[in-house]
Amino acid sequence: MILLVMGEKTDSKKPDRPQKRGRTEVVKQDSVLETRFPKFLVIHSLDDKRSAAKVSPFVAAKVIEKKVGKCFKARKMPTGDLLIEIETKAQSAALLGMKTLGDILVNVSSHQTLNTKKGVISVDDLLDTPDDEIAAGLKEQGVVAAKRITIRRDGVEKPTKHVVLSFNLQVLPASVKAGYLNCKVRPYIPNPRRCFKCQRFGHGSAVCRGSAACAKCSGRDHAADVCTSPAKCVNCTGAHASYSRSCPKWQEEKDILRTKIMQNIGYKEARMHVLLNKKGTFAEVVRRGTPLATVSVGVQASSPDPEHSRRTSSHRKDTKVSLPAATGSKVETGCFNNSPSTCDAPNILGNDQSQTQSIQEQSMDVDNIDKLSQKPETNPTQPTRANKEKVPVAKCSSGRGRGTISKGTKIESAQP
């Protein structure tokens, strides 16, 4: 149906919807090139007598702030150099051009290992391709080195399809394009670093401060190639060599490195994370500990309120109550407010819990209770203090309290 309004032709249908968004061609930007800059820089002193770490921290901080601003991190290295961590490419370029630090000449260079990310590709089609050709073919994608993993079989090294790629990037890519092959990249988790001098993990022999030890028996006076002693690990004192991969300490270091790589955190933080998970939760630690000692607690309900007694009676089932030893062969019992006509007294345990002392009770008419009191006019249902002293009352298992004797109670006089 067509309508004419003000000389214009309109349609009675709903107003036109906005056109669907058409396909647009997105210009791909080379984000890899933007992140390809050294983030960790090393300041090395050119003076052999004075290292960069000997410069005053205040002077060094002012010089670096003039170059890159206050957004940087610095720490001293074991070699005496300064390791600087920056955030942007402009900061990296400015710091690389620095020539002096205070009154000494310095050289700023990129750190050899901290500025690279390592990943592993596993492709059968690249098994016969040399490492140099792989690195050259993937250079535009940030690869600076490629090294194939080999295994030793019967004394002969054999190449595998696994290739370790070193990327000059801050973030490891998900995949790389090797010609027409799409290769998935996995994080590379190295083996723990072991010192060949002291056989400990975490450092190399060049910076080792410990004493030399045999890698087989942990001895101090000989090398491993001439060792004839039984195997003993330096790290865990187990019956295996220090280089054995079955060592618990070796496996622990491997877990630390795996956590460090996968979660992208520092070594100290990864070590703390692994050790905490190894200990378990608080509940598991308590469960593995020594059992708590059971303390016997004497429970006495003195409240005459029956509702209060009912609320607290359920807790007595799980409570170990210490009762005094019986002086005679017979125990008097008393039941209390609105209690049943008869009740069972609790078992009294001696040193040997397997033997229990029997409780003897005698039936007695309620009218005879007056004979136990010196004052006949006293209400039998509420005995006086003298009556209580003459008639010792044991605690009732019903937990209704002490101090009142009702009808139907089975007691026995303490006097002849």
C-alpha positions in Angstrom: 0.0 0.0 0.0 1.4 3.4 -1.0 0.5 6.7 0.7 1.1 10.2 -0.5 1.9 12.7 2.3 2.9 16.3 1.6 3.7 15.4 -2.0 6.1 12.7 -1.0 5.8 9.0 -1.6 6.2 6.8 1.5 5.8 3.2 2.3 3.5 1.9 5.0 6.1 -0.7 6.0 8.4 -0.2 9.0 11.1 2.4 8.5 14.2 1.1 6.8 16.6 -0.7 9.1 20.2 0.3 9.1 22.2 -1.5 6.5 24.2 -4.5 7.7 27.8 -3.9 8.3 29.7 -4.9 5.2 32.9 -6.7 5.1 35.8 -4.4 5.6 39.3 -5.2 4.8 41.5 -4.8 7.9 45.0 -3.6 7.2 47.3 -6.0 9.1 49.8 -4.1 11.2 53.1 -5.7 12.0 52.7 -5.9 15.7 55.7 -8.1 16.0 58.0 -5.2 14.9 56.5 -3.0 17.6 57.5 -5.4 20.4 60.9 -6.2 19.0 63.1 -4.2 21.3 65.4 -5.1 24.1 63.6 -4.7 27.4 66.5 -5.8 29.6 69.7 -3.8 29.3 73.1 -4.3 30.9 75.3 -1.3 31.9 78.9 -2.5 31.9 81.9 -0.4 33.1 84.8 0.1 30.8 87.1 0.7 33.8 88.7 -2.5 35.0 89.3 -1.1 38.5 85.8 0.1 39.1 82.6 -1.6 38.2 79.2 0.0 37.5 77.9 -1.4 40.8 80.5 0.7 42.7 78.9 3.9 41.6 76.7 5.6 44.2 73.1 4.4 43.8 71.9 8.0 44.1 74.2 9.2 41.3 73.3 6.2 39.1 69.6 6.7 39.6 69.8 10.4 38.6 71.7 9.7 35.4 69.3 6.9 34.4 66.3 9.1 35.2 67.5 11.8 32.9 67.6 9.2 30.1 64.4 7.2 30.6 62.5 8.8 33.3 61.4 7.2 36.6 59.7 4.2 35.1 62.5 1.6 35.3 63.8 -1.1 37.5 67.5 -1.7 38.3 69.4 -4.2 40.3 73.0 -5.2 40.7 74.3 -8.4 39.0 76.9 -10.8 40.4 79.4 -9.7 37.8 79.3 -6.1 39.0 77.2 -4.8 36.2 73.7 -3.1 36.4 70.7 -4.7 35.0 68.0 -2.2 33.9 64.4 -3.1 32.9 62.5 -0.6 30.9 59.0 -0.6 29.3 59.0 1.2 26.0 61.0 1.2 22.8 61.9 4.9 23.3 63.4 4.2 26.7 65.4 1.3 25.2 66.9 3.5 22.5 67.7 6.3 24.9 69.5 4.0 27.3 71.5 2.3 24.6 73.0 5.6 23.7 74.3 6.3 27.2 78.1 6.5 27.4 78.9 7.6 31.0 77.6 6.7 34.4 78.7 9.4 36.8 82.5 9.7 36.3 83.1 6.4 34.6 82.8 5.2 31.0 80.2 2.5 30.4 78.8 0.4 27.6 75.1 -0.4 27.4 74.0 -3.6 25.6 71.1 -6.0 25.5 71.0 -8.9 27.9 71.8 -12.2 26.1 68.9 -14.3 27.5 66.3 -12.2 29.2 65.2 -10.5 26.0 64.3 -13.7 24.2 61.4 -16.1 24.5 62.0 -19.8 23.6 59.4 -22.0 22.0 59.4 -25.5 20.5 58.0 -26.6 17.2 57.6 -30.3 16.1 57.3 -30.8 12.4 58.3 -33.9 10.5 58.7 -32.1 7.3 61.6 -30.0 8.7 63.5 -33.0 9.9 66.1 -32.8 7.1 66.2 -28.9 7.1 69.3 -27.4 8.7 69.0 -25.1 11.7 70.5 -22.1 9.9 67.9 -22.4 7.1 65.1 -22.6 9.6 66.3 -19.5 11.5 66.8 -17.6 8.2 63.3 -18.5 7.0 61.6 -17.4 10.2 63.7 -14.2 10.8 60.9 -11.9 9.7 58.7 -13.5 12.4 61.1 -12.6 15.2 63.2 -15.8 15.3 66.9 -15.1 16.0 68.1 -18.7 16.5 67.0 -22.3 15.9 68.5 -25.4 17.5 67.3 -29.0 17.0 66.9 -31.3 19.9 69.0 -34.5 19.7 68.9 -37.7 21.6 71.7 -40.2 22.3 71.1 -43.8 21.4 73.8 -46.4 21.8 76.4 -43.7 22.0 75.2 -42.0 18.8 73.3 -38.7 18.7 70.2 -38.8 16.5 68.2 -35.7 15.5 64.5 -35.3 16.4 61.7 -33.4 14.8 61.7 -30.9 17.8 63.3 -27.6 17.2 63.9 -24.9 19.8 63.3 -21.4 18.4 64.5 -18.2 20.1 62.3 -15.2 19.6 63.4 -11.6 20.0 59.9 -10.8 21.4 58.3 -10.1 24.7 55.4 -12.5 24.1 55.7 -16.0 22.6 53.6 -16.3 19.4 51.0 -19.1 19.1 52.3 -20.3 15.8 54.8 -19.5 13.0 54.6 -19.9 9.3 57.4 -22.0 7.9 56.8 -21.6 4.2 53.5 -23.2 3.5 53.6 -25.0 6.9 51.7 -23.7 9.9 53.7 -24.7 13.0 52.3 -24.5 16.5 54.6 -23.1 19.1 54.8 -24.5 22.6 56.7 -23.0 25.5 60.1 -24.4 26.0 60.8 -25.6 29.6 64.6 -26.1 30.1 66.1 -28.7 32.4 67.4 -27.5 35.8 70.9 -25.8 35.6 73.4 -27.8 37.7 76.8 -26.5 38.7 79.6 -28.9 37.6 81.7 -27.8 40.5 79.5 -28.2 43.7 76.7 -30.1 41.9 74.1 -27.7 43.3 71.2 -26.4 41.2 70.6 -22.8 40.1 74.0 -21.5 39.1 77.0 -22.3 37.0 80.6 -23.2 37.8 81.8 -19.7 36.7 80.2 -18.0 39.7 80.2 -20.9 42.1 81.5 -20.2 45.6 81.2 -23.7 47.0 83.7 -26.4 47.2 84.2 -29.1 44.5 82.3 -32.3 44.9 82.1 -35.6 43.0 79.0 -35.9 40.9 78.7 -39.6 41.7 79.5 -40.0 45.4 79.6 -36.4 46.7 83.3 -36.9 47.7 85.6 -33.9 48.0 88.9 -35.4 47.0 88.4 -36.8 43.5 86.5 -36.4 40.2 83.5 -38.4 39.0 85.4 -40.2 36.2 87.7 -42.0 38.6 85.1 -42.5 41.4 84.7 -46.1 42.7 82.5 -45.2 45.8 78.8 -45.9 46.1 76.5 -43.3 44.6 75.3 -40.6 46.8 73.5 -37.4 45.8 74.7 -34.0 47.0 71.3 -32.4 46.9 69.0 -35.1 48.5 71.6 -37.6 49.9 69.9 -40.4 48.1 71.5 -43.5 46.6 72.0 -42.1 43.1 74.3 -39.7 41.3 73.8 -35.9 41.6 73.0 -35.8 37.8 70.2 -38.4 38.0 66.8 -37.2 36.8 65.1 -39.4 39.4 66.4 -37.1 42.1 63.5 -35.5 44.0 65.4 -32.2 44.0 65.9 -32.3 40.3 62.1 -32.9 39.8 61.4 -30.1 42.2 63.6 -27.7 40.2 61.9 -28.8 37.0 58.5 -28.0 38.5 59.8 -24.5 39.5 61.0 -23.8 36.0 57.7 -25.1 34.5 55.7 -22.8 36.8 58.0 -19.9 36.0 57.6 -20.3 32.2 53.9 -21.1 32.1 52.8 -18.3 34.6 55.4 -15.8 33.4 56.7 -15.0 36.9 60.1 -14.7 38.6 62.1 -17.7 39.9 61.6 -16.8 43.6 57.8 -16.4 43.2 57.6 -19.7 41.3 59.7 -21.5 43.9 57.4 -20.3 46.7 54.4 -21.3 44.7 55.7 -24.9 44.2 56.8 -25.3 47.8 53.4 -24.2 49.1 51.6 -26.6 46.8 53.9 -29.3 47.8 53.1 -28.8 51.5 49.4 -28.8 50.7 46.5 -26.9 52.3 46.2 -26.2 56.0 43.7 -29.0 56.5 46.1 -31.5 54.9 49.0 -30.3 57.0 46.9 -30.7 60.2 45.7 -34.1 59.0 49.3 -35.3 58.6 50.3 -34.0 62.0 50.2 -35.6 65.4 46.7 -36.3 66.7 45.4 -33.9 69.3 45.3 -35.1 73.0 41.9 -35.9 74.4 41.2 -34.0 77.6 38.7 -35.4 80.1 36.4 -32.6 81.2 34.0 -32.9 84.2 30.5 -31.7 83.1 28.1 -30.6 85.7 24.7 -29.1 84.9 23.5 -26.9 87.7 20.7 -25.1 85.9 17.2 -26.3 86.8 15.8 -25.1 83.5 14.7 -28.3 81.7 15.0 -26.6 78.3 18.6 -25.6 79.0 19.3 -29.1 80.1 17.9 -30.5 76.9 20.0 -28.0 74.8 23.2 -29.1 76.6 22.5 -32.8 76.9 23.3 -33.5 73.3 26.9 -32.3 73.9 27.6 -34.8 76.7 27.5 -37.7 74.3 30.8 -36.7 72.7 32.4 -35.4 75.9 34.5 -37.7 78.1 33.5 -37.0 81.7 35.8 -37.8 84.6 33.8 -39.1 87.6 35.1 -39.7 91.1 35.7 -43.3 92.1 33.0 -44.9 94.1 33.7 -45.3 97.8 31.2 -48.1 98.4 29.6 -50.8 96.5 26.3 -48.9 96.2 25.7 -45.6 94.7 22.6 -43.5 95.3 21.0 -41.8 92.4 18.6 -39.0 92.1 16.3 -37.8 89.2 15.2 -34.3 88.9 12.6 -31.9 87.6 9.9 -33.7 85.7 12.2 -36.7 85.2 11.0 -40.2 84.6 10.3 -42.4 87.6 13.5 -44.4 87.2 16.8 -43.5 85.6 20.1 -45.2 84.9 23.2 -43.9 86.6 26.3 -43.5 84.4 29.0 -46.2 84.4 32.0 -45.4 86.6 35.3 -46.5 85.1 38.3 -47.4 87.0 41.9 -47.7 85.8 41.0 -50.7 83.6 38.2 -49.5 81.4 37.3 -53.1 80.5 35.9 -53.5 84.0 32.9 -51.4 85.1 31.6 -51.1 88.6 28.0 -52.3 88.8 25.4 -49.9 90.2 23.0 -51.4 92.7 19.7 -49.8 93.4 17.0 -50.5 95.9 13.3 -49.5 95.5 12.0 -47.3 98.2 8.6 -45.8 98.8 8.4 -42.1 98.5 6.8 -41.8 101.9 9.9 -43.3 103.5 12.0 -40.3 102.4 10.8 -38.4 105.4 12.7 -40.7 107.7 16.0 -39.5 106.2 15.3 -35.9 107.3 15.5 -34.5 110.8 12.6 -32.2 110.0 9.5 -34.1 109.1 7.7 -30.9 108.1 10.0 -30.3 105.2 8.6 -30.8 101.8 9.9 -34.2 100.6 10.0 -33.0 97.0 12.5 -30.2 98.0 15.0 -31.6 100.5 16.9 -29.2 102.7 20.6 -28.8 102.8 20.9 -31.3 105.6 19.1 -33.8 103.6 21.4 -33.4 100.7 24.4 -33.9 102.9 23.0 -37.1 104.4 21.8 -38.4 101.0 24.6 -38.1 98.5 23.2 -37.9 95.0 25.2 -39.1 92.0 24.8 -37.4 88.6 22.0 -38.6 86.4 22.8 -39.7 82.9 19.7 -37.8 81.7 21.6 -34.6 82.3 18.7 -32.8 83.9 20.7 -31.3 86.8 21.2 -31.9 90.5 19.5 -31.1 93.7 15.8 -32.2 93.4 14.3 -35.6 94.1 11.0 -36.6 92.6 8.6 -39.4 93.1 9.6 -42.8 91.9 13.3 -42.3 92.6 15.4 -45.3 93.4 17.8 -44.4 96.1 19.5 -46.0 99.1 20.2 -44.4 102.4 23.8 -43.7 103.2 23.1 -44.2 106.9 22.5 -47.6 108.5 
